[in-house]
Amino acid sequence: MSKASNSPEKKAQSEAEDGGLRPDVAAWGVVLYAGCRAIEIFLEAQSMAAAVGQAVLVEWGSSRLGVNWSNPNVPTTSIVIARRAATGAAIGLGVAGLVFATLVATRAVTLDAVTHLEASILGIGLLTAGLHAWRDELLFHGLTLRALGTSVSSLGRVLACGVTSAGAALGRSDASARSVFVALLLGIVFGALWLRDGGGSGSGGAWQPWAAHTAFQWTVGTLLAGGVLHARLADDVWAGGSAGMLSGTAATIALVPVSVLSLLWTVRRMSPRSAGVG
């Protein structure tokens, strides 16, 4: 009886919280970020254990702050989830392919095929990419959207996801102006996918951006780094050299139009006219 009588009140309270700014969520996000950094330091020699620990911590914290993988107010089936993840993975592969194609077209990379494929390398690389994407999407984008609610415009929320990603990149020891800008652009792309997947209020929509993030990182960090091809970057600012392709000017040039399209799509989809059309 109490469940039936309280559910409308709880729903109304949840909707009110989703609509307003939540500084408490932002504060807890900072705490979770500090926890992830602590895990990274203490488990520096065990990267896989650190990745698992960070993902579990962020999942535990974000779920208690109202960030869900699927919108709890919309019925979701495993088929729908699989479709969202597949779409996200395709987007992530496409974005990574665009960066790679830019490098190839400008002759900024030398390609060598691996002698034979190692399933263990591909599997571990995919698992690591998935764990890192799990952590980053919930921590930097899911909590950001949850903290902002719907009181901020869709465009503002997507831009905020880019800012939090850039801030996280800025805190890395190997940060550069280009790597931070690339993180900003990718954050915008993944943030737009949160809204596309129904997470405009921070109450869900993680499957598509998580899959896109995973596929992107797996392609750049494993498939093109000895998993399928050895992509040897030119030692210059354009390609990125030893700093990696995401620290080069080519990556920024390739990602700018993708992020702009993401912003335009966000504005168009979330406009009153588009909402009326469905």
C-alpha positions in Angstrom: 0.0 0.0 0.0 2.8 2.4 0.9 4.5 1.6 -2.4 1.5 2.4 -4.4 0.8 5.7 -2.6 4.4 6.8 -2.5 5.4 6.1 -6.1 3.7 9.2 -7.6 5.4 11.4 -5.0 8.8 9.7 -5.7 8.3 10.1 -9.4 7.4 13.8 -9.1 10.5 14.3 -6.8 12.7 12.5 -9.3 11.4 14.7 -12.2 12.0 17.8 -10.1 15.5 16.8 -9.3 16.2 15.9 -12.9 15.0 19.4 -14.0 17.1 21.5 -11.7 20.8 22.0 -11.1 22.3 19.4 -8.8 25.5 20.8 -7.2 25.6 17.9 -4.9 26.0 15.6 -7.9 28.9 17.7 -9.2 30.6 17.6 -5.8 30.3 13.8 -5.6 31.6 13.7 -9.1 34.8 15.4 -7.9 35.1 12.9 -5.1 34.7 10.0 -7.5 37.3 11.5 -9.7 39.7 11.8 -6.8 39.0 8.2 -5.9 39.8 7.1 -9.5 43.1 9.0 -9.4 44.0 7.3 -6.1 43.3 3.9 -7.5 45.4 4.7 -10.5 48.3 5.7 -8.3 48.1 2.7 -5.9 47.7 0.2 -8.8 50.1 1.8 -11.2 51.8 -1.4 -11.9 48.6 -3.3 -12.5 46.7 -1.4 -15.2 43.9 -4.0 -15.6 43.2 -4.1 -11.9 43.2 -0.3 -11.8 40.7 -0.2 -14.7 38.4 -2.6 -13.1 38.6 -0.8 -9.7 37.9 2.6 -11.3 34.9 1.3 -13.3 33.4 -0.4 -10.3 33.8 2.7 -8.1 32.3 5.0 -10.7 29.4 2.6 -11.4 28.7 2.3 -7.7 28.8 6.1 -7.2 27.0 7.2 -10.3 24.1 4.7 -9.9 23.4 6.1 -6.4 23.4 9.6 -7.9 20.7 8.7 -10.5 22.8 7.9 -13.6 21.4 4.8 -15.3 22.5 2.9 -18.3 18.9 3.1 -19.7 16.2 5.6 -19.0 14.1 4.0 -16.2 11.0 5.8 -17.4 11.1 4.1 -20.8 10.6 0.3 -21.3 13.8 -1.2 -22.6 14.5 -4.7 -23.9 17.8 -6.5 -24.5 17.2 -6.2 -28.3 16.9 -2.4 -28.0 20.0 -2.2 -25.9 21.9 -4.4 -28.4 20.8 -2.1 -31.2 21.9 1.0 -29.3 25.3 -0.5 -28.5 25.7 -1.6 -32.1 24.9 1.8 -33.4 27.3 3.4 -31.0 30.1 1.0 -31.9 29.6 1.8 -35.6 29.8 5.5 -34.8 33.0 5.0 -32.8 34.6 3.0 -35.5 33.6 5.6 -38.1 35.1 8.5 -36.1 38.3 6.5 -35.5 38.4 5.6 -39.2 38.1 9.3 -40.1 41.1 10.2 -38.0 43.0 7.3 -39.5 42.0 8.2 -43.1 43.2 11.8 -42.5 46.6 10.5 -41.5 46.8 8.2 -44.5 45.6 10.8 -46.9 48.3 13.2 -45.8 51.0 10.5 -45.7 51.6 11.1 -42.1 51.6 7.4 -41.2 53.4 4.3 -42.3 51.5 1.0 -42.2 52.9 -2.4 -41.5 50.6 -5.4 -41.2 51.1 -7.8 -38.3 52.4 -11.2 -39.2 49.6 -13.0 -37.4 46.6 -11.9 -35.3 46.8 -12.5 -31.5 43.3 -13.1 -30.1 44.6 -12.4 -26.6 45.9 -8.9 -27.6 42.6 -8.0 -29.3 40.6 -9.3 -26.4 42.5 -7.6 -23.7 42.6 -4.4 -25.7 38.8 -4.5 -26.1 38.3 -5.2 -22.4 40.6 -2.4 -21.4 38.9 0.0 -23.8 35.5 -1.0 -22.5 36.5 -0.5 -18.9 38.0 2.9 -19.5 35.0 4.0 -21.6 32.7 2.7 -18.8 34.6 4.9 -16.3 34.8 8.0 -18.4 31.3 8.0 -19.8 29.6 7.7 -16.4 32.1 10.0 -14.6 32.6 12.8 -17.1 29.4 12.8 -19.1 26.7 10.9 -17.2 27.3 12.8 -13.9 27.7 16.1 -15.8 24.3 15.6 -17.4 22.8 14.6 -14.1 24.2 17.6 -12.4 22.9 20.0 -15.0 19.5 18.4 -15.4 17.2 20.0 -17.9 17.6 23.5 -16.6 20.4 24.0 -19.1 19.8 23.8 -22.9 20.7 20.6 -24.8 23.5 22.5 -26.5 24.9 23.7 -23.2 24.8 20.2 -21.8 26.7 18.7 -24.7 29.3 21.4 -24.5 29.6 20.8 -20.8 30.5 17.2 -21.6 33.3 18.4 -23.8 34.6 20.7 -21.1 34.7 18.0 -18.5 36.5 15.7 -20.9 39.0 18.4 -21.7 39.5 19.1 -17.9 40.2 15.4 -17.3 42.8 15.4 -20.2 44.4 18.6 -18.8 45.1 16.8 -15.6 47.2 14.1 -17.3 51.0 14.3 -17.1 51.4 14.1 -20.9 48.7 16.7 -21.6 49.3 19.1 -24.5 47.1 21.8 -26.1 46.2 19.5 -29.0 45.4 16.4 -26.8 43.1 18.6 -24.6 41.4 20.0 -27.6 40.9 16.5 -29.0 39.4 15.4 -25.7 37.0 18.4 -25.9 35.9 17.4 -29.4 35.4 13.8 -28.4 33.5 14.8 -25.3 31.1 16.8 -27.5 30.5 13.8 -29.7 29.9 11.3 -26.9 27.8 13.9 -25.0 25.5 14.2 -28.0 25.1 10.4 -28.0 23.9 10.6 -24.4 21.1 12.8 -25.5 20.4 10.7 -28.5 20.1 7.6 -26.3 17.6 9.2 -24.0 20.0 10.6 -21.3 19.1 14.3 -21.7 18.4 14.6 -17.9 21.3 12.3 -16.9 18.9 9.5 -16.1 20.1 7.1 -18.6 21.3 6.6 -22.1 24.8 5.2 -21.5 24.8 2.3 -23.9 25.3 4.2 -27.2 28.1 6.6 -26.0 29.8 3.8 -24.1 29.9 1.6 -27.1 31.1 4.4 -29.3 33.8 5.3 -26.8 34.9 1.7 -26.5 35.1 1.2 -30.3 37.0 4.4 -30.8 39.6 3.6 -28.1 39.9 0.0 -29.2 40.6 1.0 -32.8 43.1 3.7 -31.9 44.7 1.9 -29.0 44.7 -1.7 -30.1 43.8 -2.3 -33.8 46.1 0.4 -35.1 48.8 -0.1 -32.5 49.9 -3.6 -33.3 46.6 -5.5 -33.1 45.9 -5.6 -36.8 48.2 -2.9 -38.1 51.3 -1.1 -36.9 50.6 2.5 -37.6 53.9 4.3 -37.3 53.3 8.0 -37.1 55.5 10.7 -38.5 57.6 12.5 -35.9 55.9 15.8 -36.3 53.2 18.0 -34.9 50.7 17.0 -37.6 50.7 13.3 -37.0 51.5 13.4 -33.2 54.7 11.3 -33.3 55.5 9.5 -30.0 52.7 11.3 -28.2 50.1 9.4 -30.3 47.7 10.2 -33.0 45.3 11.9 -30.6 47.9 14.5 -29.8 48.4 15.5 -33.4 46.9 18.3 -35.5 45.5 15.8 -37.9 43.2 14.4 -35.3 41.9 17.8 -34.4 41.2 18.6 -38.1 39.4 15.3 -38.5 37.3 15.7 -35.3 36.2 19.3 -35.7 33.6 18.6 -38.4 32.3 15.6 -36.4 31.8 17.6 -33.3 30.2 20.5 -35.2 27.8 18.0 -36.8 27.1 16.6 -33.3 26.2 20.1 -32.1 24.0 20.8 -35.1 22.2 17.5 -34.7 21.7 18.2 -31.0 20.1 21.6 -31.7 18.0 20.3 -34.5 16.8 17.2 -32.6 16.0 19.0 -29.4 14.3 22.0 -31.0 10.5 22.4 -30.3 9.8 21.8 -34.0 11.8 18.5 -34.1 10.3 17.4 -30.8 6.8 17.9 -32.3 7.6 15.8 -35.3 9.2 13.1 -33.1 
